[in-house]
Amino acid sequence: MGVILLGWAGYGASSSTPLPGFWFIFAGSIALMAISWLDDLKNLSPKSRLLVQIIVVCTSLWGITHDGQSIKLFPEIIPQWLDYLFITLAWIWFINLYNFMDGIDGITGVETSSITLGLVLIASYYSWESDILYLPLFVLAATLGFLIWNWEPAAIFLGDVGSIPLGYILGWFMIFLITKDMWAAAFILPLYYLCDATLTLAKRAVRKQKVWEAHKEHCYQVGVQNGLSHKVVSLIILACNTALIALAFFLSTDYPWYSLIISLIIVFSTMALLRKNNTKRRN
């Protein structure tokens, strides 16, 4: 995160017209890093951390719209405030699920690299503003450098200070896709993390378990428990993400619903593969 923000600071200082909301995102990333660091030191309550996330997301969304960027996800017949409410809740959830999913060596490095690579390819193909290409490209480069040291056996880890602001930044990138009328790609690129985290936490909520407490029920964690190494699980998710990138790049614009359905099939198949018992490997 330090490398990313250093590069972003250089971008912001040199750009006469930064992307809408850029400085709000920059400040919000620092705020989320700070509260995560304090949580490591003082073990803050989930409510206090969530309150800071709500403030950061609401301020950032206001900053994006204040800088002239309109955001419309639902049809025109739906009030604008419902768009903002949904995006706010989805953004907060994405921040937290990104933290929940960072549980084995290499997994979040693989996920972050996949999402940013997909965005870079899309931005390059459609010749979007160079800023939209540069910012995720910098995150991609920093993540690949981090992944060298985070691959199994990992020597360094993200922790909340890394995973929380990363989820926040990637959520902002997905909002970019929505503003470019590529809502399907915005859902497809992070779809494995979205499905694994959401479905697992939903099951825990139904069982009246505390969803914010650490557990080992995510599909990737079950895969490790069944005997797969961290490296193999991360590579399986990388294969899934490669297919998602292809669908987001080639099909999501012209066939958004078809591409999303195919993506869900791929993700659920990957989750089922990870959950499949593998006693021979475990033994």
URQUI-V354828 format. One record per pair of residues at least 24 apart in sequence whose C-alpha atoms are under 10 Angstrom apart, sorted by the first residue. I is the first residue (numbers start at 0). J is the second residue. D is the distance in Angstrom with one decimal. If there is no record, write none. Layout:
# URQUI-V354828
i=(I;I)
j=(J;J)
d=(D;D)
This chain:
# URQUI-V354828
i=(0;0;0;0;0;0;0;0;0;0;0;0;0;1;1;1;1;2;2;2;2;2;2;3;3;3;3;3;3;3;3;3;4;4;4;4;6;6;6;6;7;7;7;7;10;10;10;11;14;16;17;17;17;18;18;18;18;18;18;18;18;18;19;19;19;19;19;19;19;19;19;19;19;20;20;20;20;20;20;20;20;20;20;20;20;21;21;21;21;21;22;22;22;23;23;23;23;23;23;23;23;24;24;24;24;24;24;24;24;24;24;24;25;25;25;26;26;27;27;27;27;27;27;27;27;27;27;28;28;28;28;28;28;28;28;28;29;29;30;30;31;31;31;31;31;31;31;31;31;31;32;32;32;32;32;32;32;33;33;33;34;34;34;35;35;35;35;35;35;35;36;36;36;36;37;38;38;39;39;39;45;45;49;49;52;52;52;52;52;52;52;52;53;53;53;53;55;55;56;56;56;56;56;56;56;56;56;57;57;57;57;57;57;57;59;59;60;60;60;60;60;63;63;68;68;69;70;70;70;70;70;70;71;71;71;71;71;71;72;72;72;72;72;72;73;86;86;89;90;90;90;90;90;90;90;90;91;91;91;91;92;92;92;92;92;92;93;93;93;93;93;93;93;93;93;93;93;93;94;94;94;94;94;94;94;94;94;95;95;95;95;95;95;95;95;96;96;96;96;96;96;96;96;96;96;96;97;97;97;97;97;97;97;97;97;97;97;97;97;97;98;98;98;98;98;98;98;98;98;98;98;99;99;99;99;99;99;99;99;99;99;99;99;100;100;100;100;100;100;100;100;100;101;101;101;101;101;101;101;101;102;102;102;102;102;102;102;102;102;102;103;103;103;103;103;103;103;103;103;103;103;103;103;103;104;104;104;104;104;104;104;104;104;104;104;104;104;104;104;104;105;105;105;105;105;105;105;105;105;105;105;105;105;105;105;105;106;106;106;106;106;106;106;106;106;106;106;106;106;106;107;107;107;107;107;107;107;107;107;107;107;108;108;108;108;108;108;108;108;108;108;108;108;108;108;109;109;109;109;109;109;109;109;109;109;110;110;110;110;110;110;110;110;110;110;111;111;111;111;111;111;111;111;111;111;111;111;112;112;112;112;112;112;112;112;112;112;113;113;113;113;113;113;113;113;113;113;113;114;114;114;114;114;114;114;114;114;114;114;114;114;114;115;115;115;115;115;115;115;115;115;116;116;116;116;117;117;117;117;117;117;117;117;117;117;117;117;118;118;118;118;118;118;118;118;118;118;120;120;120;120;121;121;121;121;121;121;121;122;122;122;124;127;131;131;131;134;134;135;135;135;138;138;138;150;150;150;151;151;151;151;151;152;152;152;153;180;181;181;181;181;181;182;182;182;182;183;183;183;183;183;183;183;183;183;183;183;184;184;184;184;184;184;184;184;184;184;184;184;185;185;186;186;186;186;186;187;187;187;187;187;187;187;187;187;187;187;187;187;187;187;187;187;188;188;188;188;188;188;188;188;188;188;189;189;189;190;190;190;190;190;190;190;190;190;191;191;191;191;191;191;191;191;191;191;191;191;192;192;192;192;193;194;194;194;194;194;195;195;195;195;195;216;217;217;217;218;218;218;218;218;218;218;219;219;219;219;219;220;220;221;221;221;221;221;222;222;222;222;222;222;222;222;223;223;223;223;224;224;224;224;224;224;225;225;225;225;225;225;225;225;225;225;226;226;226;226;226;226;226;227;227;227;227;227;228;228;232;232;235;235;235;235;236;236;236;236;238;239;239;239;239;239;239;240;240;240;242)
j=(28;29;32;138;141;142;145;157;160;161;162;164;165;29;32;141;161;137;138;140;141;142;145;134;135;137;138;139;140;141;142;165;28;29;137;138;134;137;138;141;133;134;137;138;130;133;134;130;130;130;66;130;131;63;66;67;68;128;130;131;134;175;59;60;62;63;64;65;66;67;68;69;175;58;59;60;61;62;63;64;65;66;67;68;171;59;62;63;66;171;59;62;63;55;56;58;59;60;61;62;63;55;56;58;59;60;62;63;164;167;168;171;59;164;168;55;59;51;52;54;55;56;58;59;164;167;168;55;160;161;163;164;165;166;167;168;160;164;55;164;55;94;159;160;161;162;163;164;165;167;159;160;161;162;163;164;165;159;160;164;159;160;163;158;159;160;161;162;163;164;158;159;160;161;160;159;160;158;159;160;211;212;91;95;90;91;92;94;95;163;164;167;87;88;90;91;91;167;86;87;88;90;91;94;167;170;171;83;84;86;87;88;90;91;87;171;86;87;90;171;174;171;174;175;178;178;174;175;177;178;179;180;174;177;178;179;180;182;174;177;178;180;181;182;182;170;174;170;166;167;168;169;170;171;173;174;163;166;167;170;166;167;170;193;196;197;163;165;166;167;168;169;170;189;192;193;196;197;162;163;164;165;166;167;168;169;170;159;162;163;164;166;167;196;211;162;163;166;192;193;194;195;196;197;200;211;159;161;162;163;164;165;166;167;169;170;189;192;193;196;157;158;159;160;161;162;163;164;165;166;196;159;162;163;192;196;200;210;211;212;213;214;217;162;192;193;195;196;217;218;219;220;156;157;158;159;161;162;163;192;156;157;158;213;214;215;217;219;220;229;149;150;151;152;153;156;219;220;223;228;229;230;232;233;146;148;149;150;151;152;153;154;155;156;157;228;229;230;232;233;145;146;147;148;149;150;151;152;153;156;157;229;230;232;233;234;146;149;150;151;192;219;229;230;232;233;234;235;236;237;142;146;149;156;157;161;162;165;166;192;233;139;141;142;143;144;145;146;147;149;150;156;157;162;233;139;142;143;146;150;233;234;236;237;240;142;188;189;190;191;192;233;236;237;240;135;138;139;142;143;146;162;165;166;169;188;189;136;138;139;140;141;142;143;146;237;240;139;188;189;236;237;238;239;240;241;243;244;139;169;172;173;184;185;187;188;189;190;240;241;243;244;139;140;142;169;172;173;188;189;244;140;188;241;244;184;187;188;189;240;241;243;244;245;246;247;248;172;173;175;176;184;185;188;244;247;248;244;245;247;248;176;181;184;244;247;248;249;176;179;248;248;179;172;175;176;168;172;168;169;172;165;168;169;229;230;233;228;229;230;231;233;228;229;230;229;252;247;251;252;253;255;247;251;252;255;246;247;250;251;252;254;255;256;257;258;259;243;244;246;247;248;249;250;251;252;255;258;259;247;251;243;247;251;259;262;240;242;243;244;245;246;247;248;251;255;258;259;260;261;262;263;266;240;241;242;243;244;245;246;247;248;262;240;243;244;239;240;243;259;262;263;265;266;267;236;237;239;240;243;262;263;265;266;267;269;270;217;236;240;266;266;218;263;266;267;270;219;266;267;269;270;274;270;273;274;269;270;271;272;273;274;275;269;270;272;273;274;273;274;270;273;274;275;276;270;271;272;273;274;275;276;277;273;274;277;281;273;274;276;277;278;281;273;274;275;276;277;278;279;280;281;282;276;277;278;279;280;281;282;273;277;278;280;281;280;281;272;273;269;270;272;273;266;269;270;273;269;265;266;267;268;269;270;265;266;269;266)
d=(8.7;9.0;8.5;8.7;8.3;9.1;9.9;9.0;8.1;6.1;9.1;7.9;7.8;9.4;9.8;9.5;9.2;9.0;8.8;9.8;6.7;9.6;10.0;8.9;9.7;6.6;6.0;9.4;9.0;6.5;8.9;9.8;8.3;8.4;9.5;9.2;8.7;7.2;9.1;9.6;9.3;7.2;8.1;9.4;8.6;8.7;8.4;10.0;8.9;9.6;9.7;7.6;9.9;8.5;8.4;9.8;9.0;9.2;6.9;7.8;9.8;9.9;9.8;9.9;7.3;5.0;7.5;8.0;5.0;6.7;6.1;9.7;9.8;9.4;6.5;7.7;8.1;4.8;4.0;7.6;7.8;6.2;8.9;8.3;9.4;8.7;8.3;7.7;9.2;9.5;8.8;8.5;9.5;8.5;9.4;7.3;5.3;8.6;9.0;6.1;7.9;8.5;8.8;9.1;6.1;9.1;8.6;8.9;9.6;8.3;7.2;7.9;9.4;9.8;8.8;8.7;9.0;9.6;8.8;9.1;5.5;7.8;8.4;7.2;8.1;8.4;9.1;8.5;9.6;9.7;8.5;5.2;8.1;9.7;7.2;7.3;9.4;7.8;7.6;8.6;7.9;9.8;9.0;7.4;9.3;9.8;6.7;5.8;9.6;8.5;7.7;4.8;7.1;9.1;7.3;6.2;9.5;10.0;7.4;9.8;9.2;8.2;9.7;8.6;5.6;5.1;8.6;9.4;7.5;9.0;9.2;7.5;5.9;9.6;9.4;8.6;9.3;9.0;8.1;8.7;7.7;9.7;8.3;9.0;9.4;6.6;9.8;8.3;9.2;9.4;9.9;9.1;8.0;8.7;9.3;6.8;9.3;9.3;9.4;6.5;8.9;7.2;6.9;9.7;8.2;9.9;9.6;9.1;9.5;9.8;6.7;9.7;9.6;9.5;9.6;9.0;8.7;7.6;9.7;9.1;9.7;9.6;9.9;9.5;7.9;7.1;7.8;8.8;7.2;5.6;9.3;9.6;9.7;7.4;6.9;9.8;8.6;9.7;9.3;6.6;8.0;8.2;9.6;7.2;9.8;9.4;8.2;8.5;8.4;7.1;9.7;9.3;5.8;8.0;9.3;9.1;10.0;8.9;7.8;8.7;9.1;9.6;9.5;9.3;9.8;9.0;9.1;9.8;6.0;7.2;10.0;8.6;6.6;9.4;8.9;7.6;9.4;9.6;7.9;5.6;7.2;7.6;4.3;5.1;8.6;8.6;7.4;9.6;8.6;6.6;9.7;7.3;8.8;9.4;9.1;9.3;8.8;7.9;7.4;7.4;9.9;9.1;5.9;7.6;9.2;10.0;9.5;9.9;6.1;6.7;9.2;7.7;5.3;8.7;9.5;9.9;9.8;7.3;8.7;8.3;9.3;8.0;6.4;9.4;8.6;5.1;5.7;9.2;8.9;7.5;9.8;9.4;8.8;9.4;9.4;7.2;9.5;9.7;8.3;9.3;8.0;9.2;9.0;9.0;7.0;9.5;8.2;6.7;7.7;9.8;8.6;9.2;9.2;7.9;7.9;8.9;9.8;7.1;9.9;9.8;9.7;9.8;9.4;9.6;9.7;8.7;9.3;8.6;7.5;9.6;9.3;9.3;8.6;9.9;9.0;9.3;8.4;7.8;8.7;9.4;6.0;8.8;8.9;8.3;8.9;9.5;5.9;5.5;5.4;7.0;5.8;9.2;9.1;7.8;9.7;9.4;5.8;7.2;9.4;7.8;9.3;6.3;8.7;8.8;5.4;4.8;6.7;9.1;7.7;8.9;9.9;7.4;7.1;9.1;6.2;9.0;9.1;8.9;8.6;9.9;10.0;8.9;8.0;8.4;7.9;5.1;8.5;9.9;7.8;8.6;9.1;8.8;9.4;9.9;8.5;9.9;7.9;9.5;9.9;9.3;8.7;9.1;9.7;5.9;7.1;9.4;7.4;5.5;9.2;7.6;8.5;9.9;9.0;9.7;9.1;10.0;8.4;8.4;7.6;9.5;6.8;8.2;7.8;6.3;8.7;9.7;9.0;7.5;9.9;8.6;7.9;8.8;7.9;7.3;7.5;9.7;8.1;7.2;7.0;9.0;10.0;9.8;8.0;8.8;7.9;9.8;8.6;9.4;7.9;5.2;8.2;9.2;6.3;6.8;9.1;9.4;9.7;8.3;7.5;8.3;9.7;7.4;9.9;9.8;6.2;7.2;8.9;7.4;8.6;7.9;9.2;9.2;10.0;9.4;9.2;5.4;6.2;9.6;8.1;9.7;9.3;7.7;5.7;9.4;9.5;7.9;8.4;9.9;8.7;9.8;9.8;9.6;9.5;9.8;8.1;8.9;9.9;6.9;9.9;9.3;8.8;8.6;5.3;8.1;9.8;7.5;7.2;7.9;8.6;9.5;8.2;8.8;9.0;8.2;8.6;9.1;8.7;8.9;9.9;9.9;7.4;9.3;9.8;9.2;9.3;8.3;6.0;9.2;9.2;10.0;9.8;8.8;9.3;8.5;8.2;9.9;9.9;9.1;9.1;8.5;7.7;9.0;9.2;9.3;8.4;7.1;9.1;8.4;6.4;5.9;9.6;9.5;10.0;8.4;8.6;9.8;8.1;8.8;7.1;6.2;9.7;8.2;9.9;8.3;8.7;8.0;9.6;7.3;9.3;5.6;7.5;8.8;5.3;7.3;9.5;7.6;6.4;8.8;8.5;8.1;4.8;7.6;9.9;8.9;5.7;7.8;7.9;8.7;8.2;8.2;9.4;9.9;8.9;9.9;7.8;9.5;9.1;9.9;6.1;7.7;9.9;7.8;6.2;9.9;8.4;9.6;8.1;6.3;9.5;9.7;6.5;8.3;9.7;7.2;9.3;9.5;5.9;6.1;9.4;8.8;6.7;9.5;9.2;8.1;8.4;9.4;9.6;8.4;7.9;9.2;7.7;7.6;9.7;7.2;10.0;7.7;9.9;7.8;7.4;8.8;9.0;8.5;9.0;5.7;8.3;8.5;8.3;9.9;9.5;10.0;9.3;9.8;9.8;8.5;7.6;8.0;8.8;8.2;8.6;8.7;9.9;7.2;9.8;9.0;9.5;9.0;8.9;5.7;7.8;8.8;5.8;5.8;9.5;9.5;7.5;9.6;6.1;7.7;8.4;8.7;9.6;6.7;5.7;8.6;8.9;8.9;9.6;8.1;4.5;5.6;7.5;8.1;8.3;8.2;9.3;9.8;9.1;9.7;9.3;9.3;9.2;9.8;8.0;8.3;7.8;7.8;5.9;5.4;6.5;9.1;7.7;5.9;9.4;8.7;6.4;7.1;8.3;5.5;3.9;7.7;8.5;7.9;9.9;7.1;7.3;9.7;9.7;10.0;7.5;7.5;9.7;9.0;8.4;8.9;7.4;9.0;9.4;9.1;6.8;6.7;9.9;9.1;6.8;9.7;9.2;8.6;10.0;9.5)
